[in-house]
């Protein structure tokens, strides 16, 4: 039997490292961090629930625990810049122009 996730019951899980589990469901998925791993996450990267959605939030886990996601580092940084511009700016101590981030540009237009 699978694990209950915010996206339904998982049909596949993969242990990335102790306390970092990848979950897939028939329709979606993401990562779950144990309470200990949540504490280890930099506060600016932390999602309160401990569940990190696979499309936009996975990058936070990859940046928070780079030793387990080294081959995905550049993609994680790009995803964070586009989907979490405020977190990106705080974490990397930069200010993005609206043209440098999908979400920041979208908010500027809206």
C-alpha positions as CSV (number, residue, x, y, z in Angstrom):
1,X,0.0,0.0,0.0
2,X,1.3,3.5,-0.9
3,X,1.7,6.6,1.2
4,X,-0.9,9.3,1.4
5,X,0.4,12.4,-0.2
6,X,-1.1,15.8,-1.1
7,X,-1.6,14.4,-4.6
8,X,-3.2,11.1,-3.7
9,X,-1.8,7.7,-2.7
10,X,1.7,7.1,-4.0
11,X,2.2,4.3,-6.4
12,X,6.0,4.7,-6.4
13,X,8.4,6.0,-3.8
14,X,12.2,6.4,-4.0
15,X,14.5,7.1,-1.0
16,X,16.8,9.9,-2.2
17,X,18.5,10.0,1.2
18,X,17.5,9.5,4.8
19,X,14.5,11.7,5.3
20,X,14.2,12.7,1.6
21,X,11.6,10.7,-0.2
22,X,10.3,11.1,-3.8
23,X,6.6,10.1,-4.3
24,X,4.8,9.6,-7.5
25,X,1.0,9.2,-7.9
26,X,-1.0,8.4,-11.0
27,X,-1.5,12.1,-11.5
28,X,1.3,14.0,-9.8
29,X,4.0,13.8,-7.2
30,X,6.9,15.5,-5.4
31,X,9.2,15.2,-2.4
32,X,8.6,14.8,1.2
33,X,11.0,15.8,3.9
34,X,11.1,14.3,7.4
35,X,10.9,16.7,10.3
36,X,14.6,16.4,10.8
37,X,15.3,17.3,7.1
38,X,12.8,20.1,7.3
39,X,14.8,21.6,10.2
40,X,18.0,21.3,8.1
41,X,16.4,23.2,5.2
42,X,17.3,26.9,5.0
43,X,14.3,28.8,6.2
44,X,13.9,30.7,2.9
45,X,13.6,27.3,1.0
46,X,11.2,25.6,3.4
47,X,7.6,24.7,2.5
48,X,5.7,24.5,5.8
49,X,4.0,21.2,5.1
50,X,7.2,19.4,4.2
51,X,5.7,18.4,0.8
52,X,7.5,19.8,-2.2
53,X,5.5,19.6,-5.5
54,X,7.3,18.1,-8.5
55,X,6.9,20.9,-11.0
56,X,7.8,24.1,-9.1
57,X,8.9,23.2,-5.6
58,X,11.3,20.3,-6.2
59,X,14.0,22.9,-6.9
60,X,13.9,24.0,-3.3
61,X,14.8,20.5,-2.1
62,X,17.6,20.2,-4.7
63,X,19.1,23.5,-3.7
64,X,18.7,22.8,0.0
65,X,20.4,19.4,-0.3
66,X,22.8,19.8,-3.3
67,X,24.8,16.8,-2.3
68,X,21.9,14.6,-3.5
69,X,21.0,16.5,-6.6
70,X,24.3,17.6,-8.1
71,X,23.4,16.7,-11.7
72,X,20.2,18.8,-11.4
73,X,21.8,21.9,-9.9
74,X,21.5,24.2,-12.9
75,X,17.9,23.2,-13.7
76,X,17.0,23.6,-10.0
77,X,18.5,27.1,-10.0
78,X,16.6,28.0,-13.2
79,X,13.3,26.6,-11.8
80,X,13.7,28.5,-8.6
81,X,14.5,31.8,-10.4
82,X,11.4,31.4,-12.6
83,X,8.8,30.1,-10.1
84,X,10.1,31.3,-6.7
85,X,11.7,34.7,-7.6
86,X,11.5,36.1,-4.0
87,X,13.1,33.1,-2.5
88,X,15.7,33.1,-5.2
89,X,16.5,36.8,-4.5
90,X,16.8,36.2,-0.8
91,X,18.8,33.0,-1.1
92,X,21.3,34.3,-3.7
93,X,21.3,38.0,-2.5
94,X,20.3,39.4,-5.8
95,X,17.5,41.4,-7.3
96,X,15.9,40.0,-10.5
97,X,14.4,42.1,-13.2
98,X,10.9,41.1,-14.3
99,X,12.4,39.8,-17.6
100,X,14.7,37.4,-15.6
101,X,11.9,35.4,-14.0
102,X,8.7,34.1,-15.4
103,X,6.6,34.7,-12.3
104,X,8.2,38.1,-11.6
105,X,7.5,39.2,-15.1
106,X,3.9,37.9,-14.9
107,X,3.2,39.8,-11.7
108,X,4.6,43.0,-13.2
109,X,2.1,42.7,-16.1
110,X,-0.9,41.6,-14.0
